Amino acid sequence: MAESSPYLKYVAVNDIPADQAEANIKSYLDGIAKAENADYNTIVGGRTFNDYSKHPGIVGVTTSEGPSTAAGRYQIVGKTYEQYSKKLGITDFTPESQDKI
């Protein structure tokens, strides 16, 4: 397993070379980001943020389901961030942390 990967240690890989598994994961994450039309500093609705020390928690839009705090490259909502950051030991919202979540 490639030690340079920020997320391979969280994925079970069987019979796939580590470099190919990492390329597959990167491609998958790129697909999510493309579908979300977002970058690492995007807040749902089109605003941006600059502080990566924590999930921004800013309501970007309100939908029929209520206010959305989706943010980052994968549009991670605050509740999802809280749940997975604790499980993964993540304390910030940097690009690397977003990739892991």
MORA-V620829 format. One record per backbone hydrogen bond with DSSP energy under -0.5 kcal/mol. CO is the residue of the C=O (numbers start at 1). NH is the residue of the N-H. E is the energy in kcal/mol with one decimal. If there is no record, write none. Layout:
co: <CO CO>
nh: <NH NH>
e: <E E>
This chain:
co: <2 7 8 11 17 17 18 19 20 21 22 23 24 25 26 27 28 29 30 31 32 33 33 39 41 42 43 47 50 51 52 58 61 63 66 68 68 70 71 72 76 77 78 79 80 81 82 83 84 85 85 94 95 96 97>
nh: <5 10 11 13 20 21 22 23 24 25 26 27 28 29 30 31 32 33 34 35 36 37 38 42 49 72 46 43 52 54 93 60 68 66 63 60 61 44 76 75 71 81 82 83 84 85 86 87 88 89 90 98 99 100 101>
e: <-0.8 -1.8 -1.9 -0.5 -0.5 -2.6 -2.6 -1.8 -2.4 -2.4 -2.6 -2.3 -2.3 -2.8 -2.6 -1.9 -2.0 -2.5 -2.4 -2.2 -2.2 -1.0 -1.5 -1.7 -1.9 -2.8 -2.2 -3.1 -0.8 -0.5 -3.3 -0.7 -3.0 -1.7 -2.8 -2.4 -0.8 -2.6 -2.4 -1.4 -1.2 -2.5 -2.7 -2.2 -2.6 -2.9 -1.4 -1.4 -2.3 -1.0 -2.6 -2.6 -2.3 -1.9 -2.4>
